[in-house]
Amino acid sequence: MLNTFLFDLDGTLLCMDMKLFEKLYFSTMSEALSDLIEPKKLIKNIWASTEVMIKNLEYKTNEEVFMEDFQRRIDGDLEIYKERFNKYYDEDFLKTKAVVLENKFIREGIKVLKEKGYKIVIATNPLFPLKAIEHRIRWAGFEPSEFGYISHYENNHYCKPQIQYYEEILKDINKDANECMMVGNDVQEDLIAGKIGIKTFLIKDYMIHRTEEEIVSDYIGSYENFYKFIEGLPSLAK
């Protein structure tokens, strides 16, 4: 029986154009670390280490995988980079809020789900540290404490679209696949959850689809469609 919702963050719970976010993210990051490394080299290294992190299937935290690979690509002291990354997420990262948009349907939808007694977790691709994800949760109009689980790169060992990412979440939250629904906007990263029996809802407003493959999802619709879907769910609250 459905009792738990897994929400993607960027482009789903948090309304934003990912291309605009990436542009602002890398420009602010490059500026913040410009005294350590040339901007183009920094961006190239971050993308390369991120790709290694996404493909990793060893039982290492995403942070460990990223930093081990990133260290091989730089000339300086990794500890200095870690300190500067940490400072960046406290300060200049906040500028990326400029690309965030408002959406009443997703905010009200979360409220209705909580009132009906459903468990809600954040199943964002854990490519960022927890503090960066918590910033974005607040930008979406919520508090991190409202969610029973938040995936992040200090804690999780796999990334989307690896199926192990979803298996790990199910284990961490002690749920079976048939109790859960994954809600996201990315065809390749979010809908793969369906392969292990998790129901899926693709939100089309900021949909990302990288191939010509057929879209297979239990439900497909807009933010408004999703809100109406939530309204029709039974209450689990006693």
ZAMARGU-4260 file (C-alpha; in steps of 0.2 Angstrom, whole numbers, plus 5000, padded with zeros to 4 digits):
<rodrens>
0) 5000/5000/5000 | 5007/5017/4995 | 5012/5027/5011 | 5028/5035/5006 | 5033/5049/4993
5) 5051/5051/4987 | 5053/5068/4979 | 5067/5074/4968 | 5072/5092/4972 | 5079/5102/4957
10) 5065/5104/4944 | 5052/5095/4955 | 5051/5101/4973 | 5061/5116/4969 | 5055/5125/4953
15) 5070/5130/4943 | 5078/5129/4925 | 5093/5118/4928 | 5103/5126/4913 | 5101/5143/4922
20) 5106/5136/4939 | 5121/5127/4932 | 5127/5143/4923 | 5125/5153/4939 | 5132/5139/4950
25) 5148/5137/4940 | 5151/5156/4938 | 5149/5159/4957 | 5160/5144/4961 | 5174/5149/4949
30) 5174/5167/4956 | 5175/5160/4974 | 5190/5149/4970 | 5198/5160/4956 | 5214/5162/4967
35) 5217/5143/4968 | 5213/5138/4950 | 5209/5144/4933 | 5190/5144/4930 | 5189/5133/4915
40) 5200/5120/4923 | 5190/5120/4939 | 5174/5117/4929 | 5182/5104/4919 | 5188/5095/4935
45) 5171/5096/4944 | 5162/5089/4929 | 5175/5075/4927 | 5175/5070/4946 | 5156/5071/4946
50) 5155/5059/4931 | 5166/5047/4941 | 5155/5049/4956 | 5139/5045/4946 | 5146/5030/4938
55) 5153/5023/4955 | 5146/5006/4961 | 5158/5004/4975 | 5152/5006/4993 | 5160/5022/4996
60) 5151/5039/5000 | 5149/5050/4985 | 5160/5063/4994 | 5174/5050/4996 | 5173/5046/4977
65) 5172/5064/4972 | 5187/5070/4983 | 5198/5055/4978 | 5196/5059/4960 | 5196/5077/4962
70) 5213/5076/4971 | 5221/5068/4956 | 5216/5082/4945 | 5223/5097/4955 | 5240/5103/4960
75) 5236/5111/4977 | 5231/5104/4994 | 5215/5095/4994 | 5211/5101/5012 | 5212/5119/5006
80) 5200/5115/4992 | 5188/5107/5005 | 5188/5122/5016 | 5185/5134/5001 | 5171/5123/4995
85) 5163/5123/5012 | 5164/5142/5013 | 5157/5143/4996 | 5141/5133/5001 | 5139/5145/5016
90) 5141/5161/5006 | 5142/5163/4987 | 5131/5148/4983 | 5116/5157/4990 | 5117/5168/4975
95) 5110/5154/4964 | 5093/5156/4973 | 5090/5170/4959 | 5084/5156/4947 | 5071/5149/4959
100) 5053/5151/4954 | 5037/5150/4964 | 5024/5136/4962 | 5009/5135/4974 | 5004/5117/4968
105) 5019/5108/4975 | 5019/5118/4991 | 5001/5114/4994 | 5003/5096/4988 | 5016/5093/5002
110) 5005/5101/5015 | 4990/5089/5010 | 5002/5074/5010 | 5007/5078/5027 | 4990/5080/5033
115) 4985/5064/5026 | 4999/5055/5035 | 5011/5050/5021 | 5029/5049/5024 | 5039/5061/5013
120) 5058/5060/5009 | 5070/5070/4998 | 5077/5059/4985 | 5088/5072/4976 | 5103/5066/4966
125) 5116/5066/4980 | 5129/5076/4971 | 5130/5090/4984 | 5134/5092/5002 | 5119/5092/5015
130) 5121/5111/5018 | 5118/5115/4999 | 5103/5103/4999 | 5096/5111/5015 | 5098/5128/5007
135) 5088/5123/4992 | 5074/5114/5002 | 5072/5131/5011 | 5071/5140/4995 | 5057/5128/4990
140) 5047/5135/5005 | 5050/5120/5017 | 5061/5116/5032 | 5073/5101/5031 | 5066/5095/5047
145) 5049/5092/5038 | 5057/5077/5029 | 5060/5060/5036 | 5076/5057/5025 | 5087/5068/5014
150) 5099/5060/5002 | 5116/5069/5001 | 5134/5066/4996 | 5141/5064/5013 | 5129/5050/5017
155) 5124/5041/5001 | 5135/5029/4992 | 5127/5029/4974 | 5119/5042/4962 | 5105/5042/4950
160) 5102/5034/4938 | 5110/5019/4947 | 5097/5008/4953 | 5107/5005/4969 | 5103/5023/4974
165) 5085/5018/4976 | 5089/5002/4984 | 5099/5011/4997 | 5085/5023/5001 | 5073/5009/5003
170) 5084/5001/5015 | 5088/5017/5025 | 5069/5022/5027 | 5064/5003/5030 | 5051/5003/5016
175) 5047/4991/5002 | 5046/4997/4984 | 5027/4994/4983 | 5025/5007/4997 | 5033/5021/4988
180) 5031/5033/4974 | 5045/5043/4966 | 5040/5060/4960 | 5053/5069/4948 | 5055/5078/4932
185) 5070/5068/4925 | 5065/5053/4913 | 5082/5044/4915 | 5086/5048/4933 | 5069/5047/4941
190) 5059/5035/4932 | 5072/5021/4933 | 5065/5019/4951 | 5051/5009/4942 | 5062/4995/4938
195) 5062/4989/4956 | 5044/4991/4959 | 5043/5009/4965 | 5028/5019/4957 | 5033/5034/4947
200) 5025/5051/4944 | 5034/5062/4930 | 5031/5080/4932 | 5032/5088/4915 | 5034/5107/4919
205) 5053/5106/4919 | 5055/5089/4911 | 5073/5083/4907 | 5073/5069/4894 | 5090/5066/4886
210) 5086/5052/4873 | 5072/5047/4861 | 5067/5032/4871 | 5049/5030/4876 | 5044/5038/4892
215) 5037/5024/4904 | 5029/5031/4920 | 5014/5026/4931 | 5008/5044/4930 | 5013/5059/4920
220) 5007/5077/4922 | 5009/5095/4927 | 5011/5102/4945 | 4993/5105/4944 | 4989/5087/4939
225) 5000/5080/4953 | 4991/5091/4966 | 4974/5084/4960 | 4981/5067/4961 | 4986/5070/4979
230) 4969/5076/4983 | 4962/5060/4977 | 4973/5049/4989 | 4965/5041/5004 | 4970/5048/5021
235) 4982/5037/5031 | 4980/5048/5047 | 4972/5040/5062
</rodrens>
